[in-house]
Amino acid sequence: MDLVAYAQIEDIEELAKKNGIVVPRLRGYRLMRDESPVIIKLSPEEQILFEVKCAEQLCVSYPFWDPNSCCTSYDYHTDTKRKKYLRKAKPNPLNKDNIPYYDRIRWDKIHGWKRKVLKTYIHNELKKQQRQDEVFNKYAAREDILMIHARIGGNNWPSYFDQVINQPWFLEKVDDSYDSTYCDIYAKLTILE
């Protein structure tokens, strides 16, 4: 969920109504004129942490190591899997809650089909992130564009397709890379104030 967009709902709602923009399951707005392009390329450290996040997601997926799973399980077994496949970071004094933090994948423990699934999952998740960033950058700093964050991404999209895609203001839609049940919809504003 985009918390910045969520915090701006009341401020931008009137402008959206003036432009005839009504989106079901709305979760927030961003005026693209206030946004700067984001850096798409990850640094080596960010790349490693991104890969660790993907591996951790596969460890807690239910069923185990299923990249298409929509369920997660946090229990003794998933803790064991995370300890086996991920390296725990050194203690951080800022981590007051003592939540386990992993900073590396133990590639020497991942073989065969698990390695192939993980590599493919990392590749696909990275492409999703890059796609979302590319679309954001395409509209960043434009005066006449409103980004709408809504909970109609992924499998929810077919139910709301006609309510959004056929509107005169609709430009583009991209699923949220972190949680595909959310999406960003880009709308053209005809009335700017």
N, C-alpha and C positions, 0 to 999 in steps of 0.2 A: 504494500500500500504506500502511496506517495503522500507522506505527511505534510509536505509543503503545499501540495495541491489541496489537500483536505482542509488546511487552515485558511485557505482563500475562498472557500465556497460562498460565504456571506458577502464578501467584498465584490465578487465577480458575477454573482447570480443575476443581478439586475441587467448587466450588459448581455449576458447569455439570453435572457428572456427577450430583450429588445431585438436580438438577431434571430429569434424564433428557434433557439437551440434548446431542445428538451431531450435529455438522454436518460433512459431508465437505469436504475441502480448506480446513480452518480456517486462518486467518491471524492471529486475535487476538480479544480480548475487551475490552469497556469496561463497567464498572458505571455505569449512567446516574445513579445517586445522586451520583457524584463529578463529573458534568459540568454545565456551565453552558450556557444557550442561547447560540448564536452569532448574530452580527449578519448578517442576510441581505443588506441593502442595501450595495452596494459604494460606496466613496468615488469621486470622479471620477478620482483617480490610479489606484486599484485597477481601475476600469472600463477605463481606457486600457491598463493592463498585461494585463488579461484579454483584451482585443481583440487585442493584439499577440501573445499566446500562441496565440490561435486562428489568426491570419494565419500565424504561423511554422509551426504544425502543417500548414496547407495547403501551404506552400512545400516542406516535406520529405515530404509524403505521396506515396506511389507507388501508382497513377499520380498525376501532378502535379495539385494543386488538387482532389483528390477528398475530400469530407468523410466519405465512407463507407469510406475506405481503412483497412485494418488493417495496412498496411505503411508503413514510412518508409525514406527513403534519405538518407544524409548523405554528399555528395560535392561535387565542383566545381560541378555544375549546381545543386544545392540551395543552395549558398553564394551563387551568382550570383543566384538567385531571391530569397533573403532580403535581399541587398544592394539589389536593385532595389525590392522592395516594403516594406522596413522601414528605419527610420532607426536607425543605430547610436548608442548612448548615448555620452556623453563618457567618457573613460577614468576608471576607478574604481580607486584605489590598493588597495582591499580585494579586488579581483578578481586574485588572485595567479596563477591559471591562464591569464589572458588569454583567457578564453572570451568570444566576441562576445555582447554584450548589446544588445538592441534596446528602444527606449523609445517608438517611435511607428510608426504605419502611414503609409505614403506613399499616401494616398488618391488623389492626383493621378495615380498610376501604375496604379491599378486601375480598369478600365472594364468595361462590358458584363456578360457572364455571370460573370466573375471577381468583380466587385463584388457581384452578386446572391448568388452562392454564399457569399462571405465574410460578408455581412450575415446571411444565413439561418443560417450555421454559428455565428456569434457568438450570435445569438438562441437557437438550440437549446441550445448549450453553457451559456448563462446560465440557461436554464430547468432544465437538469439539475442545475446547482449549487444553484439555489434550492430545487428539489424535495428534494435530499439534506439541505439545511440545515433545511427545514421539518419533515421527518420527525424529524431529530435533535432539534430544539427541542421537538417534541411530546412526546418522552419524556425530555428533559433534566431532571435533578434528581429523577426518580422512583425510589423505593426498590426497587420490584419489577420493574425492567426491566434486561435484559442485552442489550447490543449485541454481535453476533457479526460479525466481519469475515472474509469467506471469499472464495475464488477461484471462485465459482460464479455470477458475474453475466453479463449480456449473453447471448451465444449459448450459454454453458455452462448456463444456468438450466434449460432443458427436461430435461436429463439428470438433474438432482437435484431436480426439482420435487416429486415424490412423497415423497422422503426428508425434505423440510423442511416443505412447506406443510400436510401432513396431521397434523403433530404438535400435541399439545394446547398446547404452549408458544408456538407461532408466532403473531406479531402482524402483522408487516409486513416487507417487503423493499424496498430501494431500491438501484439500481446506483450504484457509485462514479462521481462526475462526472469524475474525473481519468482513471480507467482502468476502463471498463465491464466488464472481465473479473472485477473484484472487486465485491462487494456488501456492504451492511450489512443484517443480519437482526436484527430486534428480537424478543426472547423475554420472556415473562412468567415471573417466578420465583415459585414457590410456597414454596420453602424459601429463606429469606433468609440464613442463616448455616450 
